[in-house]
Amino acid sequence: MATASRSPTKPASFETALEELEQLLAQLESGAMPLEQLLSQYQRGAELLKYCRGRLETVEAQVKVLDQGLIKTWTPE
């Protein structure tokens, strides 16, 4: 029994992460995936979701700063 030991790559952008997440969701919902692959794809989806949420929180914080009239230089993580 082989285990997947690949280290997940960090998405290039929010948009690419969202696109990959949508593709994973379609694959998961199809029901045509072997159980072991299902688990690894679910884990990848959870990682992508965490990344997307983090990016959204970062942008939300920047918008709050701009709304307060405080212009600060934004540096992505």
SENULUM-811757 format. One record per residue (C-alpha): residue number from 0; residue in one letter; x, y, z. Coordinates in steps of 0.5 Angstrom, whole numbers, padded with zeros to 4 digits. Example, Ala and Ser with C-alpha at 12.3 -4.5 7.8 and 13.67 -1.06 7.14 Angstrom:
2
+-----+------+-------+-------+-------+
: pos : code :     X :     Y :     Z :
+-----+------+-------+-------+-------+
:   0 :    a :  0025 : -0009 :  0016 :
:   1 :    s :  0027 : -0002 :  0014 :
+-----+------+-------+-------+-------+
***
This chain:
77
+-----+------+-------+-------+-------+
: pos : code :     X :     Y :     Z :
+-----+------+-------+-------+-------+
:   0 :    m :  0000 :  0000 :  0000 :
:   1 :    a :  0003 :  0007 : -0002 :
:   2 :    t :  0002 :  0013 :  0001 :
:   3 :    a :  0002 :  0020 : -0002 :
:   4 :    s :  0008 :  0024 :  0001 :
:   5 :    r :  0008 :  0030 : -0003 :
:   6 :    s :  0009 :  0036 :  0000 :
:   7 :    p :  0003 :  0041 : -0002 :
:   8 :    t :  0005 :  0047 : -0006 :
:   9 :    k :  0003 :  0054 : -0004 :
:  10 :    p : -0002 :  0057 : -0009 :
:  11 :    a :  0001 :  0062 : -0014 :
:  12 :    s : -0005 :  0066 : -0012 :
:  13 :    f : -0012 :  0067 : -0009 :
:  14 :    e : -0015 :  0066 : -0016 :
:  15 :    t : -0011 :  0059 : -0017 :
:  16 :    a : -0012 :  0056 : -0010 :
:  17 :    l : -0020 :  0058 : -0011 :
:  18 :    e : -0020 :  0054 : -0018 :
:  19 :    e : -0016 :  0048 : -0016 :
:  20 :    l : -0021 :  0048 : -0010 :
:  21 :    e : -0027 :  0048 : -0015 :
:  22 :    q : -0024 :  0042 : -0019 :
:  23 :    l : -0023 :  0038 : -0013 :
:  24 :    l : -0030 :  0039 : -0010 :
:  25 :    a : -0032 :  0037 : -0017 :
:  26 :    q : -0028 :  0031 : -0017 :
:  27 :    l : -0030 :  0029 : -0009 :
:  28 :    e : -0037 :  0030 : -0011 :
:  29 :    s : -0037 :  0025 : -0017 :
:  30 :    g : -0036 :  0020 : -0013 :
:  31 :    a : -0031 :  0016 : -0018 :
:  32 :    m : -0025 :  0017 : -0013 :
:  33 :    p : -0021 :  0011 : -0010 :
:  34 :    l : -0022 :  0012 : -0002 :
:  35 :    e : -0014 :  0013 : -0001 :
:  36 :    q : -0014 :  0019 : -0006 :
:  37 :    l : -0021 :  0021 : -0004 :
:  38 :    l : -0017 :  0023 :  0003 :
:  39 :    s : -0011 :  0026 :  0000 :
:  40 :    q : -0015 :  0030 : -0004 :
:  41 :    y : -0020 :  0032 :  0002 :
:  42 :    q : -0014 :  0034 :  0006 :
:  43 :    r : -0011 :  0038 :  0000 :
:  44 :    g : -0018 :  0042 : -0001 :
:  45 :    a : -0017 :  0043 :  0007 :
:  46 :    e : -0011 :  0047 :  0006 :
:  47 :    l : -0013 :  0051 :  0000 :
:  48 :    l : -0019 :  0053 :  0004 :
:  49 :    k : -0014 :  0055 :  0010 :
:  50 :    y : -0010 :  0059 :  0005 :
:  51 :    c : -0016 :  0062 :  0001 :
:  52 :    r : -0019 :  0064 :  0008 :
:  53 :    g : -0012 :  0067 :  0010 :
:  54 :    r : -0012 :  0071 :  0004 :
:  55 :    l : -0019 :  0074 :  0005 :
:  56 :    e : -0017 :  0076 :  0012 :
:  57 :    t : -0011 :  0080 :  0010 :
:  58 :    v : -0015 :  0084 :  0004 :
:  59 :    e : -0020 :  0085 :  0009 :
:  60 :    a : -0015 :  0088 :  0014 :
:  61 :    q : -0012 :  0092 :  0009 :
:  62 :    v : -0019 :  0095 :  0007 :
:  63 :    k : -0021 :  0097 :  0014 :
:  64 :    v : -0014 :  0101 :  0014 :
:  65 :    l : -0016 :  0104 :  0008 :
:  66 :    d : -0023 :  0105 :  0011 :
:  67 :    q : -0020 :  0109 :  0017 :
:  68 :    g : -0016 :  0113 :  0012 :
:  69 :    l : -0009 :  0110 :  0014 :
:  70 :    i : -0005 :  0109 :  0008 :
:  71 :    k :  0000 :  0104 :  0010 :
:  72 :    t :  0004 :  0100 :  0005 :
:  73 :    w :  0001 :  0093 :  0004 :
:  74 :    t :  0006 :  0087 :  0004 :
:  75 :    p :  0004 :  0080 :  0002 :
:  76 :    e :  0006 :  0074 :  0006 :
+-----+------+-------+-------+-------+
***
